[in-house]
Amino acid sequence: MTDLDHTHDPALRSWVDSANTAETDFPIQNLPLGMFRRAGSTGAFRPGTAIGDQVLDLIAAAELGVLSDALGAVLRTCEGLGLNPLMAVGPALRRQLRHELVAALNADAGPAPSKTLADALVPLSSVELTLPCRIGDYTDFYAGIHHATTVGKLFRPDNPLLPNYKWVPIGYHGRVSSIGVSGQSFRRPVGQTKAPDAELPSFGPIKRLDYELEVGALVGPGNAQGQPIAIADAEQHLFGLVLLNDWSARDIQAWEYQPLGPFLSKSFATTLSPWVITMEALAPFRRPFTRPEGDPQPLPYLDGATNRERGAFGIRLEVHLQTRAMRDAGEAPAKLMASEFADAYWTVAQMLTHHASNGCNLQPGDLFGSGTMSGREADQGGSLLELTQGGKQPITLPNGEQRTFLQDGDSVALVGRCETDGRRAIGFGPCIGTVLPAVA
């Protein structure tokens, strides 16, 4: 269980002035973790934390004596590898890192830390970011009940949710090699599809390219094969959250998914935000986990007092779209929808517990996708499949362009922000991907 402490004080301010603005995603109460190097460098990526519009080089901070020897030793092993060594050691050392960073970066620390750390800060605009860790395995869940219901109605109007949905966290194994970081551009996939009125399938560039608005969870310490993880211990095995866009080829999916589920319709690209929002940073934004009246309660192995009291996360999610024409005209992206991660039908702790319940051994850096996070209303769909009712109702953008599915040159940005009364808002930073034409 993650408790509130002095590092969550909304009155805290940093001597890094940009961390004190209302619009920043990265105030001192956040301190997300990621991997960076200076733009144009060919050197190894190093662990850092975002503070305002700056990145603090954590290895440099350790070498300057701002961080403890124990933290410095672990952080140095992350260089060129990713955050996996820090993930593996568990939440105690991660909390220690947070506390030491707040002590060094807060405005009351005095002139010594600011002078000492000045050379360890690099503007965010001058860095290159990569995936925060080496991801060994990726599992995509289906915890967005509003998405599952809406999509189910498109294909099964009288029975949108299958009988197992409210009893078991549904998931499938995803493709790790095609996961990229925000800023990723990818080719429109080609594949085998079959139009409803066609006698035979065909092969070529897909026509129904879509995004999926998801939250990703990264595993911290793993478990031995054959050793389940109890729901009461699940959050000790979670490192933090990111934004995740699981791009989807809907026409491939419709043809291939029965009986074994998604395959080539999902494996061509997945985009993550580069900064991991730690479990500690998310503590003020926890919410009770509840089920609608009349729905079954989770089986005992997926139920626990902490999960009921604070298993959900209050994260406002949005999708923004910028077409090539909008970009060429200097027009800002258009917001397509907004939803709330606290509406997820299963918590991240339940996903992890269920994943390990059969003895599956999870490892530091493993990634879970939440599934598409849509809202209850028709204009809150977390994918174009929902917003356009399967392509039947095009959406009109502010510049007059219409979309049923994504076109070449379209850029999709996911936005995540945690806000609650009396607390300093924190954000996830960008998660942007752009569609390129299919290979000729």
C-alpha positions, 0 to 999 in steps of 0.5 A: 500500500502506498501512503501519502507523505511530505513529498505529496504536499501541494504547497511544495515548490521547486527551485526549478521555476518551470516546475511551479507553473500550473500547466506543467505535467512535471511538478516536484510532486510527480518526478517521473522516471525515464531514459534519455540522452542529449539530442544528437548524442550517440552515447548510452541512454541514462536514467533521468527524472522530468522536473518542469521543462528539464531532465535531471540526470540521475547518474550525474546527481549521484556522482555529485553526492545528491543521491545515496551510494545505494541509489547511485549503484543501482542507477549506474547499472541502468545506463544503456539498459533501461530502468529494469535494475531499479524496477527489480529492487522493489518499492523501498528504494524507489521511495528513497529515490523520491524522497532524496530528489524532493530534498534536493529539488524543493525550493527550501533546499537552499542555494547549495543543491541548485548550484550543485545540480545545475550541470546535471539538468538538461532542457527537455527540448534538448534530449532524446527519449527512449522506452523506459525499460527493456520490455520482456513481455506484453499483455493487453487486457480488456478492462474498459467495459464501456469499450467492450460493451460498445464494440460488442453491440456492433457485432452482437447487438443482443449479447454485447458482453460474453459470459466470462467478461465480468468474472475474469480479466480478459487478455492476450499476448502482445508483440514486444518488438514493435513497441516504440516510444512517443514520436514513433512513426510507422508504416500503414500495415498491409495484410489479408482482409475480406470485405463483407461482400467479397467472395474471396479475401485479398491482400494489400494496404489496410483501410480501417486503421485505428488507435486505442486509448490505453493505460500501460502498467510496468511490473517491478519485482517479479515472481518465481515460476509457479508462485502466484502473487496474492492480491494483497501483495500485488502493488508491491510488484507494480512500478508505475503507469504510462500511456499506451496506444495499441494501434489496430488494423480493424479490417485485418482483425475482423477477418483473423480474430476468430477463433484465437484473437488478435494477431497481425491486426495488433502486432505492427505498432504500439506506442508508449509515453516515455515517462513512468509515473510511479506508484508513489506519485499516483498516491493522491489520485487513488479511488475506490474500486466498486462494481455497479449494483447487480454485477458479480463481485470478484472471486476471493483471489481478486478481492481485497480490502486495499483494492476495494478502498483504493485500487482504482486511479483517477486519470483523465484521458484524452485523444487528440488528432492532427491531420497532415492538412492541419499540421501544414496549416499550423493548426493545433490538434483537435480533441476527439474525446475524454474518458476516466481511467477510474471506470476500468472494470478491473484494477491494475492489481487485479490484472497482475494477480490474475496474470500470475495466478496460474504460476506465470512468472512475471519479470521486471519491465513486463508491460500490461495494457489496460485495454481501450478506456472509453467513457459511458457516452457515445462521444467518449469512445477511445477508438474511431471504431466507436466514435464512428459506429464502425465507420458508418458515421464520420466525424468532422474535424474543426477544419472540415475534414472528416474521418472514419478511420486514420489516413496517412499523415495523421498524428494521434496524441494521447493525454493523461492528467491526474487532478483532484481538489486540494492536490497538485495536478500531475501529467504523463507527458506526450504519447504521440504516433504518426501514420506513414504510407504503406510500403510501396 
